[in-house]
Amino acid sequence: MRLLPDLTELDRPLTRFLHANAHSFTRAELLERWSRHALESGLRAGTVIRLLPDVYSAATHRSTPAVRGEALNLWAPRTLVTGSLALHLRDPRLPEPPLADLVSAKGDTLHPPSWIRVHQTGVPPTSSHFGGVRCVTAPRALLDAWRYAAPHERSGIVWEALWARTCTWRELRSEFAHVPRVAGRRELEKLLAWFEEGATSPLEVRARREVFHGTPFGEFEWQAPLQLGARSVRVDMLHRSARLVVELDGDRYHGTRSARDADRARQNDLIAAGYAVLRFGWRDIVGAPQWCRDQVAGLLRARARRAPQ
């Protein structure tokens, strides 16, 4: 049996052992310690399931992403997990996909069940371990997640992954440059070009391209410099004549107390200097874009009415 550091209940009956350990095991591993009868009894009772040929786990763990990933490694050891499952294993806060993607060598013959997609694109020379599962690197996983997703899902996958810092847009661009065939190539090139133009975060790109565009947002400056007394700052959006600032609250997963304290101090300085400030986070921009537009447009109209004629 593999030397997994967190195994417990090794001296207990098979079903109890599997229930206590969220892992996949080969038939050979299990028969090292328990009888064939114990395994078959667990299968008949439904407490043990066969995830893949000769690969088993407790029924209670059948949908656990790491258990599925381990099962893939045991079933097809020459392949690597990629796409959205690899991204989820890299950061469990990213969406858990219903399907698993594997990359294999060209010409490999595998007969996967319906929850697995095998892509004979060749196995990359560099791999990573996410959640104890052998995967492609994070930039390759993100590129493959884009390639294998439905067209309407692609941009959301990239935004989420970049926002979670699974990799940087530059790392994604580098991986993209080395893969000759990518579905939706033009759309991904356009997305990456927005970062090339100076956007500082995925949130800024989404806000600029999907929310605050067209009338009445054309007069806003992006990443605009401001002088607040002796202090120089840069704000995400600025309407100079209306003295209106829009800030995009930076980090969905990695905000720190010191960063929040600095944001609060900066906002106080802006208000003291006569600027109105609106703040929006990831959930606002992604989940309520029209509300965000209405908030900014409404305050912009109100500020314009108060401006001296």
C-alpha positions as CSV (number, residue, x, y, z in Angstrom):
1,M,0.0,0.0,0.0
2,R,1.2,3.5,-0.8
3,L,2.8,5.4,2.1
4,L,0.1,8.0,2.7
5,P,0.9,10.0,5.8
6,D,-2.7,10.6,7.0
7,L,-4.0,7.0,6.9
8,T,-5.9,5.9,10.0
9,E,-7.9,2.8,11.1
10,L,-5.5,0.4,9.4
11,D,-6.3,-2.3,11.9
12,R,-10.1,-2.0,11.4
13,P,-12.5,-3.7,8.9
14,L,-12.1,-2.7,5.3
15,T,-15.3,-0.6,5.1
16,R,-14.4,1.3,8.3
17,F,-10.9,1.9,7.0
18,L,-12.2,3.3,3.6
19,H,-14.8,5.5,5.3
20,A,-12.1,7.0,7.6
21,N,-9.7,7.7,4.7
22,A,-10.7,10.0,1.8
23,H,-8.4,8.3,-0.7
24,S,-8.6,5.9,-3.7
25,F,-6.9,2.5,-3.5
26,T,-6.1,-0.1,-6.0
27,R,-7.5,-3.6,-5.6
28,A,-4.0,-4.9,-5.1
29,E,-3.4,-2.4,-2.2
30,L,-6.6,-3.4,-0.5
31,L,-5.9,-7.1,-0.8
32,E,-2.6,-6.7,0.9
33,R,-4.5,-6.2,4.2
34,W,-8.0,-7.4,3.7
35,S,-9.6,-10.4,2.1
36,R,-11.3,-10.6,-1.3
37,H,-14.5,-11.5,0.6
38,A,-14.3,-8.3,2.6
39,L,-13.9,-6.3,-0.6
40,E,-16.8,-8.0,-2.4
41,S,-19.0,-7.8,0.7
42,G,-18.4,-4.0,0.8
43,L,-19.3,-3.7,-2.9
44,R,-22.5,-5.7,-2.5
45,A,-23.5,-3.6,0.5
46,G,-22.8,-0.4,-1.3
47,T,-20.3,0.9,1.2
48,V,-17.4,0.4,-1.2
49,I,-17.5,1.5,-4.8
50,R,-15.4,0.9,-7.8
51,L,-14.5,4.3,-9.2
52,L,-12.5,2.9,-12.1
53,P,-11.3,-0.5,-13.1
54,D,-9.4,-1.9,-10.1
55,V,-9.7,1.4,-8.2
56,Y,-11.9,1.7,-5.1
57,S,-13.0,4.1,-2.4
58,A,-15.7,4.4,0.3
59,A,-19.0,5.3,-1.2
60,T,-19.1,8.4,1.0
61,H,-16.0,9.7,-0.8
62,R,-17.1,8.9,-4.4
63,S,-17.6,12.6,-5.3
64,T,-14.7,14.1,-3.4
65,P,-12.5,15.8,-6.0
66,A,-9.2,14.7,-4.5
67,V,-10.4,11.1,-4.3
68,R,-11.4,11.2,-8.0
69,G,-8.1,12.7,-8.9
70,E,-6.2,10.0,-7.1
71,A,-8.4,7.4,-8.9
72,L,-7.4,8.9,-12.2
73,N,-3.7,8.7,-11.3
74,L,-4.0,5.1,-10.2
75,W,-6.1,4.1,-13.3
76,A,-4.0,5.8,-15.9
77,P,-0.6,6.6,-14.3
78,R,1.0,7.9,-17.5
79,T,-1.6,10.7,-17.8
80,L,-2.0,14.0,-16.0
81,V,-5.1,15.7,-14.6
82,T,-5.8,19.0,-16.3
83,G,-8.6,21.6,-16.8
84,S,-11.1,22.6,-14.2
85,L,-10.5,19.7,-11.9
86,A,-6.8,20.5,-11.6
87,L,-7.7,24.2,-10.9
88,H,-10.1,23.1,-8.2
89,L,-7.5,20.8,-6.7
90,R,-5.1,23.8,-6.8
91,D,-7.6,26.0,-5.0
92,P,-10.8,24.3,-3.7
93,R,-12.6,27.7,-3.7
94,L,-12.8,27.5,-7.4
95,P,-15.8,25.6,-8.9
96,E,-15.9,21.8,-8.7
97,P,-16.4,20.5,-12.2
98,P,-18.8,17.6,-13.1
99,L,-16.2,16.2,-15.6
100,A,-12.5,15.4,-15.2
101,D,-10.0,16.0,-18.0
102,L,-6.9,14.0,-18.6
103,V,-4.1,14.6,-21.0
104,S,-2.4,11.4,-22.4
105,A,0.2,10.5,-25.0
106,K,-0.9,10.5,-28.6
107,G,-2.1,7.0,-29.5
108,D,-2.8,5.9,-25.9
109,T,-5.9,3.6,-25.8
110,L,-8.1,4.3,-22.8
111,H,-11.8,3.6,-22.3
112,P,-13.0,6.1,-19.8
113,P,-16.5,6.3,-18.2
114,S,-18.7,9.2,-18.9
115,W,-17.3,11.5,-16.2
116,I,-13.8,11.5,-17.8
117,R,-12.6,13.1,-21.0
118,V,-9.2,12.0,-22.3
119,H,-7.3,14.3,-24.6
120,Q,-4.5,12.8,-26.6
121,T,-2.5,16.0,-26.9
122,G,0.7,14.6,-25.4
123,V,1.7,14.7,-21.8
124,P,3.6,18.0,-20.9
125,P,7.2,17.5,-19.6
126,T,6.4,19.5,-16.4
127,S,3.8,18.5,-13.9
128,S,2.6,19.6,-10.5
129,H,0.9,18.0,-7.5
130,F,-2.3,19.6,-6.3
131,G,-4.1,18.0,-3.4
132,G,-1.8,15.0,-3.7
133,V,-2.9,14.5,-7.3
134,R,-0.5,14.6,-10.3
135,C,-1.6,17.4,-12.6
136,V,-0.3,19.6,-15.3
137,T,1.0,23.0,-14.2
138,A,-1.5,25.7,-13.2
139,P,-1.1,27.8,-16.4
140,R,-1.6,24.7,-18.5
141,A,-4.6,23.6,-16.4
142,L,-6.2,27.0,-17.0
143,L,-5.5,27.0,-20.7
144,D,-7.0,23.5,-21.0
145,A,-10.0,24.6,-18.9
146,W,-10.6,27.3,-21.5
147,R,-10.1,24.9,-24.4
148,Y,-12.5,22.3,-23.2
149,A,-15.2,24.5,-21.7
150,A,-18.4,25.5,-23.6
151,P,-17.8,28.9,-25.3
152,H,-20.1,30.8,-23.0
153,E,-18.3,29.5,-19.9
154,R,-14.7,30.3,-21.0
155,S,-14.2,33.8,-19.9
156,G,-15.8,33.2,-16.5
157,I,-13.3,30.3,-15.9
158,V,-10.4,32.5,-16.7
159,W,-11.6,35.4,-14.6
160,E,-12.2,33.2,-11.5
161,A,-8.8,31.4,-11.8
162,L,-6.8,34.6,-12.3
163,W,-8.7,36.3,-9.5
164,A,-7.8,33.3,-7.2
165,R,-4.2,33.6,-8.2
166,T,-3.9,30.1,-9.5
167,C,-1.4,31.7,-12.0
168,T,-0.8,35.1,-13.5
169,W,-2.0,36.4,-16.8
170,R,1.6,36.5,-18.0
171,E,2.0,32.8,-17.2
172,L,-1.2,32.0,-19.0
173,R,0.0,34.0,-22.0
174,S,3.3,32.1,-22.0
175,E,1.6,28.8,-22.0
176,F,-0.8,29.9,-24.7
177,A,2.1,30.9,-26.9
178,H,3.4,27.3,-26.8
179,V,0.2,25.5,-27.6
180,P,-0.6,25.6,-31.4
181,R,-4.3,24.6,-31.3
182,V,-6.6,26.4,-28.9
183,A,-10.4,26.6,-29.2
184,G,-11.5,30.2,-29.0
185,R,-8.0,31.5,-29.7
186,R,-9.1,35.0,-30.9
187,E,-11.3,35.5,-27.8
188,L,-8.4,34.5,-25.5
189,E,-6.0,36.8,-27.4
190,K,-8.4,39.6,-26.9
191,L,-8.8,38.9,-23.2
192,L,-5.0,38.8,-22.6
193,A,-4.6,42.0,-24.7
194,W,-6.6,43.9,-22.1
195,F,-4.0,43.1,-19.5
196,E,-1.3,44.1,-22.0
197,E,-3.0,47.5,-22.2
198,G,-2.3,48.1,-18.5
199,A,-5.1,46.6,-16.5
200,T,-3.9,45.7,-13.0
201,S,-6.3,42.9,-12.1
202,P,-9.0,40.6,-13.5
203,L,-11.6,42.6,-11.6
204,E,-10.5,45.8,-13.4
205,V,-10.7,44.1,-16.8
206,R,-14.2,42.8,-16.1
207,A,-15.4,46.1,-14.7
208,R,-14.0,48.1,-17.7
209,R,-15.0,45.7,-20.5
210,E,-18.3,44.3,-19.1
211,V,-19.8,46.9,-16.7
212,F,-18.6,50.5,-17.0
213,H,-18.5,51.0,-20.7
214,G,-20.4,53.3,-23.1
215,T,-22.6,56.2,-21.9
216,P,-22.2,57.7,-19.3
217,F,-18.8,56.2,-18.4
218,G,-16.7,57.5,-21.3
219,E,-15.3,60.4,-19.3
220,F,-13.9,58.2,-16.6
221,E,-10.1,57.8,-16.4
222,W,-8.8,54.4,-15.4
223,Q,-5.8,54.0,-13.1
224,A,-5.8,57.8,-12.7
225,P,-3.2,59.7,-10.7
226,L,-4.4,62.1,-8.0
227,Q,-2.5,64.4,-5.7
228,L,-3.9,64.6,-2.2
229,G,-1.8,67.2,-0.5
230,A,1.7,65.8,-0.2
231,R,0.4,62.3,-1.0
232,S,0.2,60.9,-4.5
233,V,-2.3,58.1,-5.1
234,R,-3.7,56.2,-8.1
235,V,-7.4,55.4,-8.2
236,D,-9.2,52.8,-10.3
237,M,-11.8,55.1,-11.9
238,L,-11.9,58.9,-11.8
239,H,-14.3,61.5,-13.1
240,R,-12.3,64.6,-12.6
241,S,-15.0,67.3,-13.2
242,A,-17.5,65.5,-11.0
243,R,-14.8,64.7,-8.4
244,L,-16.1,61.1,-8.3
245,V,-13.9,58.1,-7.6
246,V,-14.8,54.5,-8.1
247,E,-12.6,51.9,-6.3
248,L,-12.6,48.2,-7.1
249,D,-11.9,46.3,-3.9
250,G,-8.9,44.4,-4.8
251,D,-8.5,40.9,-3.7
252,R,-11.2,38.3,-3.5
253,Y,-9.2,35.7,-1.7
254,H,-6.1,37.4,-0.3
255,G,-7.3,40.7,1.3
256,T,-5.4,41.4,4.5
257,R,-6.2,43.5,7.5
258,S,-3.3,45.9,6.7
259,A,-4.6,46.3,3.1
260,R,-8.1,47.0,4.4
261,D,-6.7,49.6,6.9
262,A,-4.8,51.3,4.1
263,D,-7.9,51.3,1.9
264,R,-9.9,52.9,4.6
265,A,-7.3,55.6,5.3
266,R,-7.1,56.4,1.5
267,Q,-10.9,56.6,1.3
268,N,-10.9,59.1,4.2
269,D,-8.3,61.2,2.5
270,L,-10.3,61.2,-0.8
271,I,-13.5,62.3,1.0
272,A,-11.6,65.0,3.0
273,A,-10.3,66.3,-0.3
274,G,-13.9,66.6,-1.7
275,Y,-14.2,63.5,-3.7
276,A,-17.2,61.1,-3.6
277,V,-16.1,57.5,-3.4
278,L,-18.0,54.4,-4.5
279,R,-16.5,50.9,-3.8
280,F,-17.4,47.6,-5.6
281,G,-16.1,44.1,-5.0
282,W,-15.9,41.0,-7.1
283,R,-19.4,39.9,-6.2
284,D,-20.9,43.2,-7.1
285,I,-19.2,43.4,-10.6
286,V,-19.9,39.8,-11.5
287,G,-23.3,39.3,-9.8
288,A,-24.9,42.7,-10.0
289,P,-23.4,44.6,-12.9
290,Q,-26.6,46.7,-13.6
291,W,-26.8,47.7,-10.0
292,C,-23.1,48.9,-10.2
293,R,-23.9,50.9,-13.4
294,D,-26.9,52.5,-11.8
295,Q,-25.0,53.4,-8.6
296,V,-22.3,55.2,-10.6
297,A,-24.6,56.8,-13.1
298,G,-26.9,58.0,-10.4
299,L,-24.2,59.6,-8.3
300,L,-22.6,61.1,-11.4
301,R,-25.9,62.8,-12.2
302,A,-26.3,64.1,-8.6
303,R,-22.7,65.5,-8.6
304,A,-23.3,67.2,-11.9
305,R,-26.4,68.9,-10.6
306,R,-24.5,70.3,-7.6
307,A,-21.5,71.5,-9.7
308,P,-21.3,75.3,-10.0
309,Q,-22.6,76.6,-13.3
